[in-house]
Amino acid sequence: MRSSKDSSAAFASISALDTRGVFWQWRGSNGGSSAYQLVTELPMPMWLRLTRTNNLVKSFYSQDGQNWTLYYSRSINLGANPIAGIVTIKNGAM
């Protein structure tokens, strides 16, 4: 989820990287620094969910797509019409 297409836009994302775990990544404000939070040793495959209510963005993971565990949450101003999408990568390259 991003506030705009600008490369320095505020954003929030959740992703899984092979056996290294689930990553929650964000930039809290336009032009700010990006950061990440990592949880390791989760077996793959993994279901991931990212939700937004007003400025509160929450990320979840699940082994079965039905029982969800809250992973991380943060207040991020993504504006009234954020952009959402799915990104796939292979071998660490976008």
N, C-alpha and C positions, 0 to 999 in steps of 0.2 A: 504494500500500500504506500502510495507517495502523494505528497501534496500537489505536485506538478511534474511535468516531464523534465524540468531543469535538473542538471546533474548534481546540483548542491541542494536539492529539495529535501525537506523533512520526509522521513520514511520509517516504516516498520516492516520487518520480514521475519519469517521463520523458515528454516531449511534443515535438511538432513544431509550429512556428508559421509558416505560409506560407513565405516565402522567407527568414525571419530565422534559421532553424536549429532545432537540437534543444536542448531545455532539460532539464537534470537538476535537480530541485528536491528539497529535503529540510528536515526539522526533526529534529535529532539527538536531542532529548529532549522529553518532554511539557512544554509551557509555554515551551520555548526559542524562540529566533529562527529564522526560516526563511531559507534562502539558496538560490542557484542557480548553476549552472555552464552556460555556453553554448558550443556549437560552431556556427559559422556557415558559410555557403556550401556546404551540402549540398543536392544536388538533390532535389526532391520528385517523386513520392511516396517515402516512407521507411518501412521496417519498423522497429519499436521493440520491445525486449524488456527486461523488468525481472525479475531473479531474486533469490532470497533463500536463503542457507544459514546457519542460525543467525542471527547478527547482521550478517553481511556481505551487503549489498545491492549488486548490480551492474547497470549499465545498458549496453545494447548497441544499435547501429543497423546496418541492412543495406540495400543497394540491391535485393537479390533475395530476401530471406527465407531464404537458405541460408548465405550467407557473412557472419558476424557480426563486428563490430569492437567491442571493449570501449571504452566511452566514459568511464565513471566508476564508481568503487566507493567505498563508505564503510561503516563500522560504525555501525549504528543499531539500538537495542533496540526492536523492534516487538512484543515479548511473544510468548507462545506461540501466540496465535490472531489474527494480524493480519487486517485487512479489506482485500480486494483488489477492484478494479473498474476499469472503463473510463469515462473522462469524455470527452465530445465538447463542443466549443465552436465558436462561430461569431463571427467578428469580435472576438475577444478577450473575449467575455462568456460566463460560465458559466450 
